[in-house]
Amino acid sequence: MKIGVDPYGITAMGSKMNNVNLILEGIECKIANIMKQEMLSIGGDVAVSRGTVDCSISKTDAIIMGTVKQLRRFADKISIQPFGLKKISHDIKGILDNLSRTTFIIKTPERKIELGERTLIMGIINVTPDSFSDGGMFDRVDEAVRYGMSLEEEGADILDVGGESSRPGADPVSTEEELERIIPLLKELKKNVRVPISVDTSKADVARIACEEGAEIVNDISALRFDAEMPDIIKRYNVPLILMHMKGTPKTMQEGTISYRSVTGEVIQFLAERMEHARSIGIDTESIIIDPGIGFGKTTQDNLILLKYLEEFKTLGRPILVGTSRKRFIGDITGGEPLDRIEGTAATVTAAIMNGTHIVRVHDVKFINRVCRIADAIMNG
């Protein structure tokens, strides 16, 4: 339907059409009551626990409900209020600014990568004997190079090279062994492909040598937690950084009972804290990509929730990478071994694209490339 509204009218009314619900956890009742009064005064509302009004409870979670325009007015009104409301105002304005971002430019040492116009595909090249899906696939460097070249031809925008398995229960490998696996491949790939290469590692020495050999992105599943020297490598070589959420380590992440009060909220909070840590030590926030870590310390239900509510990660204001390819939670639903999970992968990729992802990390590039083109067409059509 086309109404023919004046362009000025579109600008004026656009913020009235977008409804946003913001969740704040653990708010003192006196603060929640002020927030509710202020939102009601401008036509919005705040949902709080029953005992908030008479302060019979100490704290409550709160859902602030309103249009973008109402939330901005609300943020302005509470910015002069006491009890920490000024910070809440600042945070709300930041979230609204982040939600409005649709495109990003990630700068590598060799190029600019534009994100947002279409979904980019990161093709996986694991040179490991024990990865859950493709372990032991390559016995020789030339085989892995040909595979990388074929992924580029099939539509990969980035190649992600890894030399240490991160499957549940995987044992760590030494720096020397990881280097022996990936550096010869990286050297040859740089001679034969045009797309940027990412190195999947949590070790600073591996990242350093990989960057010296031409890797343009560091994909750190530990989010800078496993090696204190990693931030220095990111800054020295000025490469983009992928921060991922994971509980524990690959060896331990699926052991015991996995429990989240709010899986989406906790993962967002973790990534926000890791982004702030990176910023505090001199890493440019504009170079960061975030990954919710599907399958890393999460149940099947957790993974489904993250995909369903992936759009909430836009509040962080950074490009989103999602890796669901052939993962166990798909098999929990459809059955079959990793190679039987391509249709399930396609479904999860489509869901991720429609909920805001910018990059999908996959094994089956040719097939998923077609999936992405259709999903992008639906979103942009």
Secondary structure in CASP SS format (residue, H / E / C, confidence):
PFRMAT SS
TARGET T0000
AUTHOR 0000-0000-0000
METHOD secondary structure of the structure
MODEL  1
M C 1.00
K C 1.00
I C 1.00
G C 1.00
V C 1.00
D C 1.00
P H 1.00
Y H 1.00
G H 1.00
I H 1.00
T H 1.00
A H 1.00
M H 1.00
G H 1.00
S H 1.00
K H 1.00
M H 1.00
N C 1.00
N E 1.00
V E 1.00
N E 1.00
L E 1.00
I E 1.00
L E 1.00
E E 1.00
G E 1.00
I E 1.00
E E 1.00
C H 1.00
K H 1.00
I H 1.00
A H 1.00
N H 1.00
I H 1.00
M H 1.00
K H 1.00
Q H 1.00
E H 1.00
M H 1.00
L H 1.00
S H 1.00
I C 1.00
G C 1.00
G C 1.00
D E 1.00
V E 1.00
A E 1.00
V C 1.00
S C 1.00
R H 1.00
G H 1.00
T H 1.00
V C 1.00
D C 1.00
C C 1.00
S C 1.00
I C 1.00
S C 1.00
K E 1.00
T E 1.00
D E 1.00
A E 1.00
I E 1.00
I E 1.00
M E 1.00
G E 1.00
T E 1.00
V H 1.00
K H 1.00
Q H 1.00
L H 1.00
R H 1.00
R H 1.00
F H 1.00
A H 1.00
D H 1.00
K H 1.00
I H 1.00
S C 1.00
I C 1.00
Q C 1.00
P C 1.00
F C 1.00
G C 1.00
L H 1.00
K H 1.00
K H 1.00
I H 1.00
S H 1.00
H H 1.00
D H 1.00
I H 1.00
K H 1.00
G H 1.00
I H 1.00
L H 1.00
D H 1.00
N H 1.00
L H 1.00
S C 1.00
R C 1.00
T C 1.00
T C 1.00
F E 1.00
I E 1.00
I E 1.00
K E 1.00
T C 1.00
P C 1.00
E C 1.00
R C 1.00
K E 1.00
I E 1.00
E E 1.00
L E 1.00
G C 1.00
E C 1.00
R C 1.00
T C 1.00
L E 1.00
I E 1.00
M E 1.00
G E 1.00
I E 1.00
I E 1.00
N E 1.00
V C 1.00
T C 1.00
P C 1.00
D C 1.00
S C 1.00
F C 1.00
S C 1.00
D C 1.00
G C 1.00
G C 1.00
M C 1.00
F C 1.00
D C 1.00
R C 1.00
V H 1.00
D H 1.00
E H 1.00
A H 1.00
V H 1.00
R H 1.00
Y H 1.00
G H 1.00
M H 1.00
S H 1.00
L H 1.00
E H 1.00
E H 1.00
E H 1.00
G C 1.00
A C 1.00
D C 1.00
I E 1.00
L E 1.00
D E 1.00
V E 1.00
G E 1.00
G C 1.00
E C 1.00
S C 1.00
S C 1.00
R C 1.00
P C 1.00
G C 1.00
A C 1.00
D C 1.00
P C 1.00
V C 1.00
S C 1.00
T H 1.00
E H 1.00
E H 1.00
E H 1.00
L H 1.00
E H 1.00
R H 1.00
I H 1.00
I H 1.00
P H 1.00
L H 1.00
L H 1.00
K H 1.00
E H 1.00
L H 1.00
K H 1.00
K H 1.00
N H 1.00
V C 1.00
R C 1.00
V C 1.00
P C 1.00
I E 1.00
S E 1.00
V E 1.00
D E 1.00
T C 1.00
S C 1.00
K C 1.00
A H 1.00
D H 1.00
V H 1.00
A H 1.00
R H 1.00
I H 1.00
A H 1.00
C H 1.00
E H 1.00
E C 1.00
G C 1.00
A C 1.00
E C 1.00
I E 1.00
V E 1.00
N E 1.00
D E 1.00
I C 1.00
S C 1.00
A C 1.00
L C 1.00
R C 1.00
F C 1.00
D C 1.00
A C 1.00
E C 1.00
M H 1.00
P H 1.00
D H 1.00
I H 1.00
I H 1.00
K H 1.00
R H 1.00
Y H 1.00
N C 1.00
V C 1.00
P C 1.00
L E 1.00
I E 1.00
L E 1.00
M E 1.00
H C 1.00
M C 1.00
K C 1.00
G C 1.00
T C 1.00
P C 1.00
K C 1.00
T C 1.00
M C 1.00
Q C 1.00
E C 1.00
G C 1.00
T C 1.00
I C 1.00
S C 1.00
Y C 1.00
R C 1.00
S C 1.00
V H 1.00
T H 1.00
G H 1.00
E H 1.00
V H 1.00
I H 1.00
Q H 1.00
F H 1.00
L H 1.00
A H 1.00
E H 1.00
R H 1.00
M H 1.00
E H 1.00
H H 1.00
A H 1.00
R H 1.00
S H 1.00
I C 1.00
G C 1.00
I C 1.00
D C 1.00
T H 1.00
E H 1.00
S H 1.00
I E 1.00
I E 1.00
I E 1.00
D E 1.00
P C 1.00
G C 1.00
I C 1.00
G C 1.00
F C 1.00
G C 1.00
K C 1.00
T C 1.00
T H 1.00
Q H 1.00
D H 1.00
N H 1.00
L H 1.00
I H 1.00
L H 1.00
L H 1.00
K H 1.00
Y C 1.00
L H 1.00
E H 1.00
E H 1.00
F H 1.00
K H 1.00
T H 1.00
L H 1.00
G C 1.00
R C 1.00
P C 1.00
I E 1.00
L E 1.00
V E 1.00
G C 1.00
T C 1.00
S C 1.00
R C 1.00
K C 1.00
R H 1.00
F H 1.00
I H 1.00
G H 1.00
D H 1.00
I H 1.00
T H 1.00
G C 1.00
G C 1.00
E C 1.00
P H 1.00
L H 1.00
D H 1.00
R C 1.00
I H 1.00
E H 1.00
G H 1.00
T H 1.00
A H 1.00
A H 1.00
T H 1.00
V H 1.00
T H 1.00
A H 1.00
A H 1.00
I H 1.00
M H 1.00
N C 1.00
G C 1.00
T C 1.00
H C 1.00
I E 1.00
V E 1.00
R E 1.00
V E 1.00
H C 1.00
D C 1.00
V H 1.00
K H 1.00
F H 1.00
I H 1.00
N H 1.00
R H 1.00
V H 1.00
C H 1.00
R H 1.00
I H 1.00
A H 1.00
D H 1.00
A H 1.00
I H 1.00
M H 1.00
N H 1.00
G C 1.00
END
